[in-house]
Amino acid sequence: MGSMSQKIKIFTEDEIASITSNYSTLIGKGGFGEVYRGVLDADDDLVAVKRYIRQDLRDEFMDEVNIHSVMNHNNVVKLIGYCIGESTLMLVTEYISNGNLDDILHRSDASIPLDVRLGIAIGCAEALSYMHSMDSQSDNHIYHGDIKPANILLDNNLTTKVSDFGLSRFLFSGTTQFTTTLKGSMGYMDPVYFHEGCLSPRSDVYSFGIVLLELLTRKRAKYGDVNLIPTFNKACAKGKGLRELFDAAIAEKDNVKILKESWKLASQCLSLNIHTRPQMNEVAKRLRMLKKELKTSPQSILATHSMWAKQYRQAGSSSPSFKKKLSFFKGNASSYSKVISELGDNVRVFTKEEINEVTHNYSNLLSGGTSATEVYKGTLEDNTMVAVHRLVYEGSEEAFINGGMVVSKIAHRNIVRVLGCCLEPQTTAFLYEYVAKGSILDILCSQEDFPLDLRMRIAIKTAEALQYLHSSETGVTGHGSVSASTILLDNNLVPKLTEFSRSCTLFKESETTSVVGAGVMITGSLLEKALNDDPSRYGSVLMNLESDVYRFGGVLMALVSRDGDGDGGHDGLLARFTRAYETEETGRALFDRDVITAEEDVALLDELGRLALKCSVLDADRIAVRPTMKEVADELRTMRRSWKERSRSTEAPAAYVDVAAAGAAVVPAEAARLPNLMRHMFGYRRISVGDPIRVC
């Protein structure tokens, strides 16, 4: 429980200075230190860098890193890495665009409808419920220790992201510990903790009660001599005057019942008897019920954000009609239970009625579904926007469910996340994160500006996602459907690979857990066993790995030419590119002229064209010339660096390493049995069947 489970990067001080442009953009300041906005590497990924004032608390700092690193939840800010320098301690996290709840509640006059406030509360409650039950079997929990509006960040959709784990602790082998050292924010600190030093998840419940009260009143619950808690208690005892205490902006007649029930819940959280406070999972459940009862339209969220002004094209607004009755799970409870158990704890199970609520009775049909599915835009209780993929044709159930199960076991920034599912008769659906900008194909076919640097970033991040899929960390997964239409872009134009219905994985979960684990070792004997035990699975995975490289070549051609024919089979584009390079030794005639501003750009596009052709080699005798996705990602990064350097100077183009061609000739004789799979997973130059294959 106390060891880091995610891949956390260790940064140097020079790297942090580069990321923050020498700490040029300050976005927050407090007693702990300062927070700066930064750009990670050359990919324009925004991050927040938290620099601490005190340098003598390295043990405490690493405790925070250890605790934060084991969390993976939609309502918890993601930790990317950290830096321990000679004179500084720093954390690097994802950048959350809308700041913190304290600023929005108490330092702005922005309208916040009641349904949005309840959504913020639900997100915080869900995060705490997750922390308080992370390892229920061994009775180990995480106590946050500093829940307050300033530590509740909000993203573009006003979805909660709990942050700041500097005071958090693991509560091992029980839910209560005692301390003589008090730490926390006085206005939100549990009185039982303050007087008795009692550390318990119920202390977080008390702090949450203060946050909920501030959401309802838009006033500080405790400030100087002012304390709203006894004021509310007196109003409740008298049976009058309670409505006047709520924020006037939400205290309309239709909301009074919900407001009173919300205060009742807050008051229970604020009980001075720690044993009568509700647990956070119960708090989250009751808040969801309150939001369900609220009659305010959830579309009020959208009215406050101009980013949603440009909506997806709607293909219709009526509820879907089924061509055939779905019966995959009808009378087959064991299949249902097996699928649910394999999806894991992070995938929420929805009922048919809940899917109706999330999609507002299927009122917002999005483009982008397959022939077997329809995709609807929806909103969860915590304001998270989702894309609900609903199966509408019998005969595709197995592939549809396979896609959701594969994604549920993958955690990568450039792969779409699955958040929930419904596997009831006639409502077979998966809920994925909503990716707002559509697909690469949508942009290619539009008139939208699409600069070359952005195309390079999308190509690199997609290649890295495929490289990750092809590694032992996922059990060696082949995607099988890579195309310009299955690569989506979010609001920050970060690519997200989707559509995993054709995906297949070489090693079963039990094998990857016991043998691969966190990427420790795969042996040649294990690969031999996979081939002998299930030749069809081995062949299917290998076919998908080859297909991923081949189809990624089509994506590169589409990005270079801005030609939508790169989607799917891309035979027409491949023929035109092949003919151009054979006759003219350049693909210049096919390049998108809108992105060419200098000869350096032409050189880069030419390199991309040649790489795309290597990915698309069809001759079986030359199949080893195809690069692996790791080699593709490495080569793309090298191209971009050279391009940037050439753009800053007048020197001749720097040569880049042709990794694929260099490696093709070095094939150990002893690798003859499993050469193609090994080539994809690790590269020829480091492999022999008789020796362990160590994962780097």
TIDRENDREN-694196 format. One line per field, with one value per residue (C-alpha): x, z, y; residue number from 1. Coordinates in steps of 0.25 Angstrom, whole numbers. Each point is the difference from the previous one (the first is absolute). Layout:
<atoms>
u (X|...)
w (Z|...)
v (Y|...)
pos (NUM|...)
</atoms>
This chain:
<atoms>
u (0|11|8|-2|-9|0|11|5|11|12|4|13|0|4|-12|-9|6|-2|-14|-4|8|8|-13|-6|-15|-4|-14|-1|6|-1|6|7|6|-3|-7|4|-6|10|0|5|11|-3|-14|-7|-6|-3|4|0|13|-1|13|1|6|6|11|2|-12|4|-5|-14|1|3|-12|-9|6|-2|-15|-3|6|-9|-12|-7|-14|-8|-2|15|10|11|14|10|13|9|14|9|11|11|-8|-15|-11|-10|-13|-4|-15|-10|-5|-14|-6|-11|8|-5|-14|4|3|-13|-9|7|8|-10|-14|-1|-14|0|-13|-4|2|14|3|-6|9|12|-4|-2|13|7|-8|4|14|0|-8|10|12|-8|-1|12|4|-12|5|12|-8|10|-5|5|-4|1|2|-3|-13|-4|-5|15|4|-12|4|-10|2|-7|-13|1|3|7|15|4|15|10|4|11|-8|-5|3|-1|-9|6|-8|-11|-7|4|14|4|10|6|4|-12|0|-11|-8|-7|-13|-2|6|-8|-1|2|13|4|-3|3|10|-9|3|-11|-7|-12|9|-1|-15|-1|9|-9|-12|6|3|-15|-5|8|-5|-14|2|12|5|12|-6|11|7|5|-12|-10|-5|-11|-2|-7|-8|-6|-2|-9|-8|-2|-5|-9|-6|2|10|8|-3|6|13|2|7|-11|4|-5|-10|-12|-13|2|14|-4|-2|13|7|-6|4|14|1|-5|11|11|-5|2|14|3|-5|10|-3|10|-7|-13|6|-4|11|4|-6|-14|2|3|-12|-9|5|-2|-15|-2|6|-10|-11|4|-9|10|5|14|2|2|14|3|-6|12|11|2|9|-13|-5|4|-8|2|-9|-13|-5|-13|-7|-10|3|7|-9|6|1|1|-3|13|1|15|-2|-15|0|15|3|13|5|-4|7|13|1|-3|10|11|-3|6|-4|3|-12|-13|-12|-12|-15|-9|-7|13|5|-13|3|14|-4|-12|-9|10|-2|14|4|15|6|11|-7|2|-10|-3|0|-6|8|-7|5|-3|3|3|-4|14|-1|9|-4|0|-3|-9|2|-13|-1|-11|2|0|12|11|-2|13|9|-7|2|14|4|-5|7|13|0|-4|13|8|5|7|-2|-2|-10|-15|-5|-12|-8|-12|-8|-15|-1|-15|-9|-3|9|15|8|14|3|13|6|-6|11|-5|7|-4|10|12|-9|-10|11|7|-14|-2|5|6|14|9|15|11|6|-14|0|13|-4|-12|8|10|-10|-8|12|4|-14|2|14|-6|-11|11|8|-1|-7|-13|3|3|-12|-3|-10|-4|-8|10|-5|-3|-14|4|10|-8|5|-4|-2|15|2|6|-2|-8|0|-14|-8|6|-11|10|12|6|10|10|1|-12|-1|4|13|3|-3|9|11|0|-5|6|8|11|3|-5|8|1|-6|-12|-2|2|-11|-9|2|-2|-12|-8|5|-12|2|14|-3|-11|9|11|-9|-5|14|4|-14|3|13|-6|-12|8|7|-13|-3|14|-3|-14|7|11|-10|-13|-7|-11|3|10|-12|-2|8|7|3|-2|9|11|-1|2|11|8|-1|5|12|3|-1|4|8|-9|-15|0|-11|-9|3|-10|5|-7|11|12|7|14|9|2|-15|2|11|-8|-12|9|6|-14|-4|11|-3|-14|4|9|-12|-8|9|-8|10|1|15|3|-10|12|3|-13|4|-6|-9|12|9|-11|-2|15|2|-11|6|13|-6|-7|13|8|-12|0|16|-1|-11|10|12|4|8|-2|-11|6|-1|-9|2|-8|-3|-8|9|12|-6|-6|13|4|-9|6|-1|-5|-12|-6|-12|-6|7|-12|-7|14|3|-13|2|15|7|10|13|-3|-7|4|-11|9|3|-10|-6|1|-10|7)
w (0|3|-13|-13|-9|-12|-9|7|-7|8|-6|2|4|-14|-6|9|-3|-15|2|8|-9|12|9|-9|2|15|1|15|14|14|13|-6|-12|-14|-12|-15|-13|-9|-14|1|-11|-14|0|6|11|11|14|14|8|15|6|15|9|10|-4|13|-1|-11|8|1|-15|-4|9|-9|-13|5|4|-12|-10|4|-3|-14|0|-8|11|5|-7|-7|5|-12|8|10|2|12|-3|9|4|-4|1|-12|-4|-15|-2|-11|-2|4|-8|8|13|14|7|10|-11|-8|13|8|-10|-13|-3|-11|0|6|-1|11|-9|-3|15|3|-11|6|14|-6|-7|13|8|-11|1|16|-1|-9|9|12|-6|-9|6|8|1|8|7|-5|-3|-4|8|-7|12|-7|-8|-2|-13|-3|-2|-9|-14|-12|-14|-13|3|15|4|13|1|15|2|10|8|8|13|-5|8|-2|11|1|6|5|-2|12|5|10|-1|8|-12|-5|-15|-8|-4|13|-7|-5|11|7|15|4|-7|6|14|1|-12|-6|-14|-8|-13|8|1|-15|1|10|-9|-12|8|1|-15|-3|9|-8|-13|5|6|-8|13|8|11|10|-1|11|11|-11|1|-9|6|13|-8|-9|12|7|-13|-1|15|-2|-13|-7|-6|-7|-14|2|4|-13|-12|-6|-14|2|11|-9|4|-8|6|15|2|-6|8|13|-2|-4|13|7|-6|3|14|2|-6|11|12|12|2|-10|0|-5|-12|-13|-8|-13|-9|7|-2|-15|-1|7|-9|-12|4|3|-14|-6|7|-5|-11|-5|-14|-1|-12|9|1|-14|0|8|-9|-14|-4|-2|-10|-11|2|-7|-12|4|-8|7|13|2|8|-8|-5|0|-13|8|14|8|8|3|15|0|10|1|14|1|-13|5|13|-6|-9|11|9|-11|-2|13|11|-8|-9|5|-3|-4|-1|-12|7|4|-15|-4|11|-5|-14|3|-7|-12|-4|-5|-11|-4|-13|0|3|-7|-8|13|10|2|9|9|8|14|14|13|13|3|-13|-8|-14|-6|-14|2|-11|-1|-7|-10|-8|4|-5|5|15|1|-7|7|14|-4|-3|14|7|-7|3|14|3|-7|6|-9|-3|-15|1|3|14|3|12|0|-6|-1|-4|3|-11|-11|6|-3|1|4|5|-4|3|-9|-11|-4|-14|-8|-8|-8|-12|4|0|-13|-7|6|-3|14|1|3|1|-2|14|5|-10|4|15|-3|-8|11|11|-8|-3|15|3|-9|5|14|-5|-7|13|11|9|-7|-2|-14|-7|-14|-3|-14|-4|-1|-10|0|5|12|5|8|4|14|2|1|-13|8|-8|6|-7|0|-6|6|-5|-8|10|6|11|0|15|8|13|9|-8|-1|15|5|-11|-6|12|-1|-12|7|-9|-12|-4|-13|6|4|-15|-4|9|-5|-14|3|9|-8|-15|-4|10|-3|-15|3|8|-9|-12|8|3|-14|-4|10|-6|-14|3|8|-13|-7|12|-3|-15|3|10|-11|-11|7|-7|7|-9|11|8|0|-11|-6|-13|-9|8|1|-15|-2|10|-5|-15|4|8|-11|-11|6|13|8|4|-2|-10|11|12|6|-5|11|10|-8|4|-3|-6|14|0|-14|6|12|-9|-9|12|5|-13|-1|14|-4|-11|8|10|-12|-6|-6|-6|10|-3|4|12|10|-6|6|13|14|6|10|-12|-6|12|2|-15|1|12|-7|-12|8|7|-13|-6|12|-1|-15|2|9|-9|-14|1|-9|5|11|-3|8|4|-9|12|-8|-12|10|8|-11|-4|14|3|10|-6|13|-1|-11|7|5|-8|-4|14|6|-10|4|15|1|-13|-6|5|15|-2|1|3|10|9|9|-7|9|-1|0)
v (0|9|-2|8|-7|10|3|13|8|6|13|8|15|4|-8|7|14|-4|-5|13|10|3|1|11|-3|0|-5|-2|3|-4|-4|-12|7|4|-7|3|-4|-7|-8|-14|-3|4|-5|12|-8|10|-4|7|0|2|5|-1|10|-9|-9|-8|-8|-10|-13|7|4|-14|-5|10|-6|-14|2|9|-10|-12|7|-1|6|10|10|0|9|-9|0|0|1|7|7|-1|10|6|12|-4|-10|0|-8|0|-3|1|14|3|12|6|2|-3|0|10|11|-4|1|11|9|0|3|-11|-6|-14|-8|-9|-13|4|3|-14|-6|6|-5|-14|0|3|-10|-11|3|-1|-13|-5|4|-6|-14|-1|-13|-5|-15|4|11|11|14|13|12|13|10|13|0|15|8|4|-15|-3|3|1|-3|5|-7|4|-14|-1|-4|-2|5|3|-13|6|-3|-14|-12|-15|-6|-14|-12|9|13|8|5|10|11|12|8|8|4|6|12|5|4|-14|-9|-10|4|-14|-1|14|-4|-15|-2|-10|-3|-7|1|6|12|2|-2|12|9|-4|4|14|0|-4|11|11|-6|2|14|6|5|-4|-9|4|13|8|1|-5|-14|-4|-14|5|10|-12|-8|10|3|-15|-1|12|-6|14|9|-11|3|14|-6|-6|7|9|-5|-14|2|0|-7|-12|-3|2|-15|-4|11|-4|-15|5|7|-12|-8|11|0|-15|1|11|-8|1|-14|-6|-14|6|7|-8|-6|7|-11|2|15|-1|-9|10|11|-7|-3|15|4|-10|7|13|5|11|-4|-5|8|12|-5|3|14|5|-5|5|-12|-8|11|-9|-13|-13|-3|-6|-11|0|2|-12|-12|-12|-11|-14|-7|-13|-4|-1|-12|-2|-1|-4|-12|0|6|-7|7|13|-2|-5|12|10|-7|1|15|4|9|13|-3|4|-9|8|-4|2|11|7|-1|7|11|2|2|8|-11|-1|14|4|-10|2|-3|-11|-13|-13|-8|-8|12|14|10|10|12|-1|6|-8|6|6|8|-9|0|-14|-7|-12|-10|-9|-13|0|-13|-14|-8|10|-2|-7|10|12|-6|-4|14|5|-11|3|15|-2|-7|11|14|9|15|-2|-12|3|-4|-8|5|-9|-11|-5|-15|-1|-6|10|10|-5|13|5|14|6|13|11|5|13|3|-12|-8|3|-4|11|11|-5|1|14|14|1|5|-13|5|-10|1|-5|-11|-5|0|-8|-10|-1|-2|-10|-8|0|-5|-12|-2|-1|-10|-9|-1|-10|10|-3|-15|4|6|2|11|-5|13|11|11|15|-2|-8|10|11|14|6|15|2|-8|-12|-13|-11|-14|-6|-12|-13|-10|-7|0|-12|-3|-11|-3|-2|9|-11|-2|15|1|-11|0|14|8|14|-3|-9|-11|-8|-12|-7|-13|8|5|-14|-5|11|-5|-15|2|9|1|8|11|1|1|11|8|0|3|12|5|0|6|12|3|-1|9|10|2|4|10|6|1|7|10|3|2|4|-11|-7|-13|-3|-6|-15|-7|12|-8|12|9|-11|-2|15|1|-12|5|14|-5|-10|10|13|-4|9|1|15|1|-7|9|9|14|7|-5|3|13|-3|-11|-6|-3|-7|-8|-5|-4|-8|-7|-3|-5|-10|-5|-2|-8|-9|-2|-4|-11|-11|-10|-12|-1|14|0|2|13|5|7|-3|11|2|3|9|8|2|4|10|6|1|6|11|4|1|8|10|1|2|11|7|0|0|-12|-12|-10|-9|-15|-8|-15|-10|-9|-10|-2|-1|-11|-8|-6|-5|-12|-10|-14|-5|9|-7|-7|13|11|9|1|3|10|8|-2|3|1|-10|5|-3|-14|-15|-10|-7|12|8|12|11|11|14)
pos (1|2|3|4|5|6|7|8|9|10|11|12|13|14|15|16|17|18|19|20|21|22|23|24|25|26|27|28|29|30|31|32|33|34|35|36|37|38|39|40|41|42|43|44|45|46|47|48|49|50|51|52|53|54|55|56|57|58|59|60|61|62|63|64|65|66|67|68|69|70|71|72|73|74|75|76|77|78|79|80|81|82|83|84|85|86|87|88|89|90|91|92|93|94|95|96|97|98|99|100|101|102|103|104|105|106|107|108|109|110|111|112|113|114|115|116|117|118|119|120|121|122|123|124|125|126|127|128|129|130|131|132|133|134|135|136|137|138|139|140|141|142|143|144|145|146|147|148|149|150|151|152|153|154|155|156|157|158|159|160|161|162|163|164|165|166|167|168|169|170|171|172|173|174|175|176|177|178|179|180|181|182|183|184|185|186|187|188|189|190|191|192|193|194|195|196|197|198|199|200|201|202|203|204|205|206|207|208|209|210|211|212|213|214|215|216|217|218|219|220|221|222|223|224|225|226|227|228|229|230|231|232|233|234|235|236|237|238|239|240|241|242|243|244|245|246|247|248|249|250|251|252|253|254|255|256|257|258|259|260|261|262|263|264|265|266|267|268|269|270|271|272|273|274|275|276|277|278|279|280|281|282|283|284|285|286|287|288|289|290|291|292|293|294|295|296|297|298|299|300|301|302|303|304|305|306|307|308|309|310|311|312|313|314|315|316|317|318|319|320|321|322|323|324|325|326|327|328|329|330|331|332|333|334|335|336|337|338|339|340|341|342|343|344|345|346|347|348|349|350|351|352|353|354|355|356|357|358|359|360|361|362|363|364|365|366|367|368|369|370|371|372|373|374|375|376|377|378|379|380|381|382|383|384|385|386|387|388|389|390|391|392|393|394|395|396|397|398|399|400|401|402|403|404|405|406|407|408|409|410|411|412|413|414|415|416|417|418|419|420|421|422|423|424|425|426|427|428|429|430|431|432|433|434|435|436|437|438|439|440|441|442|443|444|445|446|447|448|449|450|451|452|453|454|455|456|457|458|459|460|461|462|463|464|465|466|467|468|469|470|471|472|473|474|475|476|477|478|479|480|481|482|483|484|485|486|487|488|489|490|491|492|493|494|495|496|497|498|499|500|501|502|503|504|505|506|507|508|509|510|511|512|513|514|515|516|517|518|519|520|521|522|523|524|525|526|527|528|529|530|531|532|533|534|535|536|537|538|539|540|541|542|543|544|545|546|547|548|549|550|551|552|553|554|555|556|557|558|559|560|561|562|563|564|565|566|567|568|569|570|571|572|573|574|575|576|577|578|579|580|581|582|583|584|585|586|587|588|589|590|591|592|593|594|595|596|597|598|599|600|601|602|603|604|605|606|607|608|609|610|611|612|613|614|615|616|617|618|619|620|621|622|623|624|625|626|627|628|629|630|631|632|633|634|635|636|637|638|639|640|641|642|643|644|645|646|647|648|649|650|651|652|653|654|655|656|657|658|659|660|661|662|663|664|665|666|667|668|669|670|671|672|673|674|675|676|677|678|679|680|681|682|683|684|685|686|687|688|689|690|691|692|693|694|695|696)
</atoms>
